[in-house]
Amino acid sequence: MERSRLAYATAVVVGAGTAVALVWWFWTRRQKEQPPKKWRKVGELSDLIVFPVKSLGAVRLNTMECTPLGLRDGWLRDRTLMVIDMDGHFVTGRQLPRMVQVSPSISGSTLTLRAPGMMAVSVDLAGLRGKGFRAAVWGQPVPARDCGEEAARWLSRFLLQEDTGLRLVYYPLDRPTRDVRTKNKPFPLVVSEDTGAYPDATSYTLMNEASIADLNTRLEDPVTPQHFRPNFVVKGAQVLEEDSWDWVKIGNVVFRNVKPCTRCIFTTVDPETGMKSPKVEPLKTLKGYRQIKDPELRPFTGDSPVMGIHLGLRSNNGNVRLGDGVFVGVPEEEEPFYSPPLLHRWSSCEHDVFPIEEKMSKADIDYPDSSSSFFGSAANIIASLSNLE
């Protein structure tokens, strides 16, 4: 009986100690997912860009609100409109480079599109009453609402020289609904809340002016950040420094660097003329020095080179402005991890059973009561740790 009680006490002590260790591990891991307390300035926000219609022209503002769907200023929101074909699949500048020549603007709730050789066309987004349906972005279903015959005919004529073939749709919700794409799931920091309305991957992308300048030293014909269609452009940072950033703060809005931004043939389209580079630049040059080599990631990224980073919003909504400081988190010095005392003693002990102090009475070794024994103390510790934020 004495040995069985001793063994039971051992099991209780070890089990409770293990539980404490697990909760301790979980808590420290959660702490690492919290924004840092210290920040280092790396530059300033030099450009703030929104693309109201996926693959069409850009709109620049001095101030915008950051939301889970991306940048917003009233009815002006990033990539919440999209061109689709008659099968409901999204159409981009990869297939139709002239899309970049369409200039969108929004006044109140009215979207206006302009293009060379075309009369302007307008759509009141607040007045859309059509039945919602599902369109597709990279094979994923996304909510959509049709913007009407006039806009559809206008886009078809400019882009296809036909009266039909394309439709313009609007995202009717104020939150993301897509899951993370399969090719992005190897990057564990990307979550479904980052997928936005109609962007390829996430609601926010950032480019570093210095990295573009470094790329241009390798090119005959220089490119601009707009070739990469970012939301944020930063000046003052070091070349390719953004690769190593983790937490990023612009003004008072906090983001997380969730994955590198892989690049495609769209980068070869001149944002002003809508013409593709005959030399396939800058994509060809980027492939020479900016491909991901990690064998675990390579099956998902292929030979697509990297330039810029995807961000996920990790704070409440907030405004950012041109000239805002751009900061990165400074990691706190890692404190050495110590096992909880009981586990530490157990791990360094060479006995078959956990050594019970000689001064403990039989009552102490008896089946423990959760309110008075160590088991109860461990439970209280676990509860306390679990409640920590």
C-alpha positions, -999 to +999 in steps of 0.1 A: +000+000+000+028+024+009+045+018-024+012+023-044+006+056-026+041+067-033+037+058-070+004+077-071+019+107-056+047+105-081+023+103-110+003+133-096+035+154-092+048+145-126+015+149-144+008+183-127+044+194-135+039+184-171+007+204-173+025+234-159+052+230-185+027+228-213+008+258-202+041+277-197+051+268-233+017+279-246+019+312-227+054+320-239+044+312-274+014+335-272+037+362-259+059+359-290+028+365-311+021+398-294+035+431-309+069+440-294+073+467-269+103+483-286+105+496-321+133+508-344+127+534-371+138+522-405+123+548-428+092+569-438+061+562-459+068+578-492+038+566-513+003+554-504-015+536-532-049+520-536-062+500-565-100+502-563-104+478-593-081+447-594-055+452-622-067+487-632-049+520-625-038+534-592-052+561-569-029+580-546-040+598-514-021+615-486-041+597-458-060+564-457-076+541-432-062+506-427-089+480-423-091+441-425-101+445-462-072+468-470-069+506-475-101+526-474-113+562-478-151+562-477-162+542-508-127+540-521-114+506-510-085+485-522-093+458-548-129+455-539-139+457-576-129+432-602-132+424-639-145+389-647-152+369-678-185+354-688-177+322-668-172+343-636-134+339-635-113+369-626-094+387-654-061+406-648-034+425-665-015+392-670-039+384-698-050+419-708-021+444-702-042+474-713-062+471-681-035+493-664-045+522-687-080+524-672-080+551-646-105+547-618-117+575-594-144+576-567-164+606-557-189+599-529-202+564-538-197+569-576-170+550-594-158+566-627-136+548-652-116+566-679-093+553-706-076+566-738-101+571-766-131+563-745-159+585-729-159+581-691-184+557-675-198+559-640-214+535-616-231+544-583-219+516-559-244+525-533-272+519-558-263+484-567-293+462-560-286+431-581-286+396-567-253+385-553-234+356-567-200+339-565-171+348-588-137+331-587-102+343-578-076+316-583-103+290-582-116+303-548-153+314-547-157+351-536-189+371-531-197+395-559-224+419-571-227+429-608-221+466-616-245+466-646-246+466-684-231+500-691-198+493-672-197+458-687-201+470-723-175+498-717-148+474-704-155+449-732-152+475-759-119+490-745-102+457-736-117+433-761-130+455-789-163+437-784-197+446-770-197+417-746-172+394-728-164+411-696-183+422-664-174+445-636-183+432-601-182+447-566-174+431-532-205+435-511-190+427-476-168+444-452-147+414-441-126+388-458-142+354-466-116+334-483-094+307-469-056+310-473-046+297-508-029+263-508+003+277-522+005+302-493-002+277-465+035+269-460+038+304-446+021+299-412+017+336-404-008+341-432-044+337-419-078+339-435-083+373-420-055+386-443-070+375-476-089+407-483-116+411-510-100+403-544-062+405-540-041+375-550-028+369-515-032+395-488-047+429-482-014+448-480+019+448-498+050+469-491+079+479-513+113+494-503+126+522-525+162+511-519+155+476-531+140+490-564+170+513-568+193+483-564+173+463-589+176+492-614+214+490-612+210+456-629+185+468-656+189+487-688+154+502-685+146+512-649+113+503-633+093+521-606+076+507-575+043+509-594+055+480-616+049+459-584+016+475-574+022+480-537+001+497-511+030+511-491+064+524-504+091+531-478+121+554-482+152+554-460+155+516-454+185+495-464+185+475-496+164+443-492+162+450-454+125+443-456+131+406-461+141+403-424+113+424-409+088+407-387+066+432-369+061+465-388+044+497-376+034+526-399+024+556-378+004+538-350-009+510-371+007+476-365+013+449-392+030+415-394+053+405-423+034+373-432+052+362-463+075+374-491+058+386-523+064+363-552+064+380-586+048+371-620+046+383-656+025+413-645+057+431-634+067+433-670+037+455-679+046+492-681+020+509-657+018+539-680+016+524-715+002+490-708+029+474-729+048+442-719+086+444-718+100+426-749+129+416-727+106+402-700+121+426-675+124+431-646+112+395-641+141+379-659+167+398-638+149+391-606+149+354-613+187+356-614+191+367-578+158+367-559+145+332-560+136+312-528+160+283-524+144+266-493+136+231-505+105+230-484+091+262-499+103+257-534+074+234-545+050+262-536+069+292-550+085+275-580+108+298-599+088+330-590+113+356-577+106+377-546+104+414-543+085+431-514+065+417-485+029+409-477+015+424-445-013+413-423-031+439-401-024+431-365-040+461-347-073+479-347-082+501-377-061+532-379-050+560-403-017+562-421-003+593-437+025+601-462+056+609-441+046+586-413+075+569-397+080+532-405+092+511-376+102+474-371+099+455-339+131+451-318+131+415-304+134+414-266+164+395-253+153+359-250+153+349-213+167+313-208+139+288-205+138+270-172+116+240-165+092+245-136+111+235-104+093+202-101+100+191-136+136+203-133+141+181-102+125+152-120+146+155-151+178+156-131+168+128-108+182+093-112+156+076-090+130+052-103+103+073-085+103+110-077+120+114-043+096+124-015+111+146+012+117+126+044+098+152+065+066+146+046+040+127+066+018+099+053-011+124+051+010+144+026+015+113+005-021+101+007-045+106-023-043+143-028-072+167-024-072+194-050-078+221-025-049+214-002-023+193-019+003+202-045-021+190-072-044+218-062-015+243-063-006+231-097-042+235-109-042+270-096-010+278-114-024+264-146-055+285-143-035+316-136-013+311-166-042+303-188-058+336-180-027+356-188-030+378-219 
